[in-house]
């Protein structure tokens, strides 16, 4: 089975081709530099960039996957142009939600149009559900891990700029959300506290970089909901604490080492909450495997501390490869393929996006 997948839920335009659990190609066009000027994603600009980048990304993905034939009529204009035949693709997939409405529309409607034109099944995919499968995908073209089923049930942490979730995956395509974000997500806390310090957008990777030379115990910030019995997350209070700290210590930002210490202290607070609550949920659910995915999973301290905690407590850990942590169409295609293999119904071609779609 060969799937052409589209992902445009936020600020990355991605098209991928997946076949039999393998990622044949994955083209991603980032908009980070565009939105850096504004300190965050501007939905209208994101949608315009998706419109500009989607076709080139699709051409790249199809060409790298060896799908399609050169169109003689376009050969002089673009030798790389490839047009898929109706026999080469088995289905089309796209992110249906959650995400920015204007951004989602671009990829979702494009995918529906391709499916209609080629008379192929169309599958709308929940972005967060796709993240559940990304730790089992090899970005270098490797197949979905053959032992995937052997590590179910598992507890999965999905942590990004917009959401922080703990999910129990009972079996393939069967999951239950244990806890979620009640206000600010972990990634949002990274970016907003970084913005308070004057760091460039997105601040999360910059905090990660500066923290490597900082003292994580230099400043004591709160660990929201750390001792709460639920599996929910809240990072609004931490963000507010940093704001007041900077208000009371304005000269701190003039000292590069104190800035590094501040970054390390903020990161330590966020990571400790994520790790402790994840491990606690895994123990309570009596699983033997923990997975983590989403953009914040690129953070080096989180990856290290999760690995240490899992090794200490006897859990198998699967971390999504960094190239598959951020928004990507490869995970969209993989999940669509699994749904079709399990004979789940395709999505109607007149279906609409679901910007606020909540993972159940």
Helices and strands as residue ranges (DSSP letters): E 2-7, E 12-19, E 22-30, H 32-36, H 43-65, E 69-70, G 72-74, E 82-83, E 91-97, H 101-118, E 121-126, H 127-134, G 148-151, E 154-159, E 164-171, E 174-179, H 186-196, H 203-211, H 236-248, G 250-254, H 256-284, E 289-293, G 295-298, H 300-313, E 316-319, G 322-324, H 329-341
